[in-house]
Structures are given as C-alpha cells and as structure tokens.
Amino acid sequence: MLKRVYLAQDEFGAITIKEILKGHNIKALIRRFETTWLDGLPRLMEGGWGEVLVEEKDYEKAIEYIQEFLSNPPSDIDFE
C-alpha cells in the first residue's frame, strides 16, 4: 500500500523530494492532482499540486529523510 509522505506545491518540489528518496534507495511515485480540463480545481481541493507516495514499509525512513532535507537545505550552490 502506498502512503503520502509529501504534499508538493509544484512539480519541481515533487521531483526534488522523489530524487532525494531515490538517493536513499526508496522508490517514490508522484501523483499530480492537476488536470487540464478542471483548470486548477483539484489544486484548491487537495491543497497542492500533487503528492509523493512511498511503500508503507519505507514510510518512516522517507519522512525522516524529507524532514532532514527541509530543515537543512543546501547552501553551497554557486549560481555563477
């Protein structure tokens, strides 16, 4: 069974979290709420762009890795 570990506000956030989990050998799936024909209604109803899901067995570790990342964002990025 899949469980939500992250509610993403945009596609970039969802992909970032998915890749962080992949780096820790946790398979994640992105499920987007947006559909072209509803023009933003699912986003309003669900509270975000989409969600990142993991297997129930990986849930606790995934939450731990996500919280660690969100509390310590990378600061050594050179934009030059």
trRosetta pair geometry for C-beta under 8 A, 3 or more apart (Angstrom, degrees):
i j d omega theta_ij theta_ji phi_ij phi_ji
1 55 7.5 104 70 -152 41 59
1 56 5.0 37 70 -34 87 124
2 29 6.6 -44 -134 42 145 127
2 53 4.1 33 172 168 120 125
2 54 6.8 151 -149 74 77 18
2 55 6.5 -56 -101 -92 59 38
2 56 7.3 -134 -103 -41 13 73
3 53 6.5 153 72 -151 26 78
3 54 6.4 -31 60 64 78 70
3 55 7.8 28 17 146 86 14
3 56 5.4 92 -16 -95 117 66
3 59 4.9 7 65 -100 140 125
4 7 6.8 33 173 -63 128 76
4 51 4.8 -47 -129 -178 110 134
4 52 7.2 103 -153 70 64 49
4 53 5.7 -47 -91 -95 49 74
5 17 7.6 -178 99 164 105 131
5 21 7.7 103 81 -81 153 143
5 28 7.4 -83 40 -125 129 117
5 52 5.5 -55 62 96 89 96
5 53 7.0 139 8 -121 84 23
5 54 5.3 22 -19 8 132 111
5 59 6.4 -168 -82 -141 106 67
5 62 4.5 -59 -125 124 161 125
5 63 5.7 -137 -147 -72 100 69
5 66 6.1 162 152 -19 109 152
6 13 7.8 -148 153 145 126 100
6 14 7.3 164 105 -115 118 62
6 17 4.8 -89 55 -179 170 169
6 51 6.6 157 85 -158 55 63
6 52 4.1 15 53 38 104 114
6 66 5.8 -157 -71 -139 118 152
7 46 7.8 -168 -148 149 113 94
7 47 6.3 -3 176 100 144 105
7 48 4.4 155 166 1 93 158
7 51 5.5 -29 -106 -103 55 85
8 11 7.3 82 138 -94 138 18
8 13 4.2 167 -149 94 96 107
8 14 3.7 -63 -48 -63 173 85
8 17 6.8 -141 -80 16 111 132
8 30 7.6 -11 11 -140 148 104
8 48 5.6 134 76 164 39 128
8 49 5.3 -57 106 60 89 101
8 50 5.2 -8 57 67 111 74
8 51 6.6 -179 12 -95 85 26
8 52 6.3 85 -34 -27 112 93
9 13 5.7 59 43 19 73 155
9 48 5.2 -92 -90 -139 46 92
9 49 5.7 73 160 -4 21 103
10 13 5.2 100 58 8 73 102
10 14 7.3 -137 100 -4 40 90
10 49 5.0 104 -101 -20 25 156
11 14 5.6 -57 -150 37 36 112
11 15 6.2 32 156 -17 70 107
11 32 7.3 -6 -95 -99 89 126
11 49 6.2 -112 -48 147 56 149
11 50 7.3 49 -95 20 60 128
12 15 5.9 -57 -147 39 29 108
12 16 6.2 33 154 -23 64 108
13 16 5.6 -53 -146 34 30 114
13 17 6.5 25 159 -14 64 105
13 49 7.5 127 50 42 111 130
14 17 6.1 -58 -151 38 29 106
14 18 6.2 29 153 -20 64 110
14 30 4.7 89 161 -130 125 124
14 32 7.5 -106 -16 -82 176 84
14 49 6.8 -116 -30 91 124 115
14 50 5.3 5 -82 77 151 114
14 51 7.6 105 -117 127 114 4
14 52 5.6 172 -148 -61 77 96
15 18 5.6 -55 -146 38 32 114
15 19 6.2 29 157 -18 66 108
15 30 7.1 -19 -74 -67 56 154
16 19 6.0 -61 -150 38 26 107
16 20 6.5 29 152 -21 64 105
17 20 5.6 -51 -147 32 34 114
17 21 6.5 30 155 -15 65 105
17 28 7.2 -123 122 149 85 166
17 52 4.9 -112 103 -38 128 166
17 66 6.0 23 -142 -115 107 107
17 69 7.7 167 -111 78 69 152
18 21 5.9 -60 -154 39 30 109
18 22 6.3 34 149 -23 65 107
18 28 4.5 -152 -130 88 74 126
18 29 7.9 110 -119 -52 118 3
18 30 5.7 -57 -63 -51 141 105
18 52 5.7 -154 -68 -128 80 120
19 22 5.3 -47 -143 34 36 117
19 23 6.5 43 154 -24 63 101
20 23 5.7 -54 -158 31 31 115
20 24 7.1 12 149 -3 62 106
20 65 6.1 167 142 146 108 114
20 66 7.0 121 97 -93 140 62
20 69 5.4 -22 -145 -71 158 159
21 24 5.8 -67 -155 46 38 102
21 26 4.1 -77 179 78 94 109
21 27 7.6 -43 130 72 113 3
21 28 4.4 77 80 -28 147 131
21 52 7.4 158 -5 167 145 133
21 54 6.6 -133 -164 -86 153 127
21 58 7.9 86 -166 152 117 133
21 62 5.6 13 -118 -129 120 96
21 65 6.3 133 -96 90 65 144
21 66 7.6 -7 -65 -61 98 91
22 25 7.6 40 -173 -80 35 20
22 26 7.0 -101 -74 63 27 60
22 27 7.4 49 -101 -106 72 40
22 28 6.8 -99 -51 22 78 101
24 61 7.1 -164 141 149 135 114
24 62 7.9 168 81 -100 134 58
24 65 5.3 -113 -9 -101 163 157
26 54 5.8 -8 166 -136 113 132
26 58 4.6 143 -140 -174 108 141
26 61 6.5 -173 -77 99 138 114
26 62 5.3 175 163 -84 162 96
26 65 7.4 -175 15 25 144 153
27 54 7.0 138 85 -136 56 78
27 55 6.8 48 66 -12 98 107
27 58 7.5 156 44 3 65 166
28 52 5.3 1 179 -176 126 100
28 53 6.6 147 -162 73 70 43
28 54 5.1 -41 -103 -81 78 85
28 62 7.2 130 -85 -132 113 134
29 52 7.3 149 75 -159 42 53
29 53 4.7 -25 63 63 94 100
29 54 7.6 167 18 -78 76 37
30 50 5.8 50 179 133 88 139
30 51 7.5 165 -152 85 53 39
30 52 5.8 -28 -98 -101 68 67
30 53 7.7 174 -86 17 19 81
31 50 5.7 -176 93 -167 45 101
31 51 5.4 -9 59 58 93 86
31 53 6.1 34 -4 -11 111 122
32 49 6.3 -39 -140 151 88 78
32 50 3.7 -59 -108 -86 51 132
33 42 3.8 -167 157 140 98 120
33 43 5.8 147 91 -74 123 53
33 45 7.7 -162 179 66 138 91
33 46 4.6 -139 -109 28 161 154
33 48 7.0 117 10 87 135 63
33 49 6.5 -179 35 164 97 27
33 50 5.4 -167 -4 -90 75 59
33 51 7.6 69 -41 -10 98 86
34 38 7.8 -162 -160 65 48 103
34 40 7.3 -8 -123 -94 92 40
34 42 6.0 -166 -87 65 31 121
34 43 6.0 18 -79 -51 85 102
34 49 6.3 -21 -26 -158 113 70
34 50 7.2 -67 4 -57 86 96
35 38 4.8 62 69 16 100 105
35 42 6.3 85 9 -6 88 137
36 39 7.6 24 175 -65 37 58
38 41 4.3 -94 163 38 106 111
38 42 5.7 76 98 -18 146 92
40 43 5.1 -53 -161 36 62 118
40 44 6.3 61 146 -21 83 100
41 44 5.8 -57 -153 36 35 110
41 45 6.2 26 156 -14 69 111
42 45 5.6 -62 -143 43 34 108
42 46 5.6 11 167 -2 73 116
43 46 6.4 -64 -130 49 22 95
43 47 7.8 -126 176 49 51 7
43 48 6.7 -96 -149 111 74 14
43 49 6.1 2 -115 -93 107 44
44 47 7.9 28 -179 -68 21 36
46 51 7.8 -110 169 -37 131 107
48 51 7.1 102 83 -66 129 71
54 58 4.6 -99 158 86 124 113
54 59 5.9 166 84 -84 112 55
54 62 4.6 175 11 -52 166 165
55 58 4.9 75 63 14 86 103
55 59 7.5 -116 99 -40 46 76
56 59 5.5 -20 -156 -24 39 121
58 61 5.6 -68 -166 52 64 107
58 62 5.2 68 139 -32 90 111
59 62 5.8 -63 -145 36 24 112
59 63 6.4 24 161 -19 64 106
60 63 6.0 -55 -151 33 28 110
60 64 6.5 30 151 -20 62 108
61 64 5.5 -56 -152 35 34 116
61 65 6.4 31 154 -16 68 105
62 65 5.9 -56 -147 38 31 108
62 66 6.2 29 155 -17 65 109
63 66 5.8 -58 -145 39 29 110
63 67 6.2 28 158 -18 65 109
64 67 6.0 -57 -146 37 25 108
64 68 6.4 27 155 -20 62 109
65 68 5.6 -54 -147 36 30 114
65 69 6.4 30 155 -18 64 106
66 69 5.8 -55 -149 37 31 110
66 70 6.2 23 157 -14 66 110
67 70 5.9 -58 -141 41 29 107
67 71 6.1 18 163 -11 65 113
68 71 6.3 -65 -144 42 23 102
68 72 6.2 -27 171 28 62 111
69 72 6.8 -87 -139 61 20 75
69 73 7.1 54 168 -93 64 56
70 73 7.1 4 -146 -60 27 86
74 77 5.8 85 121 -40 112 99
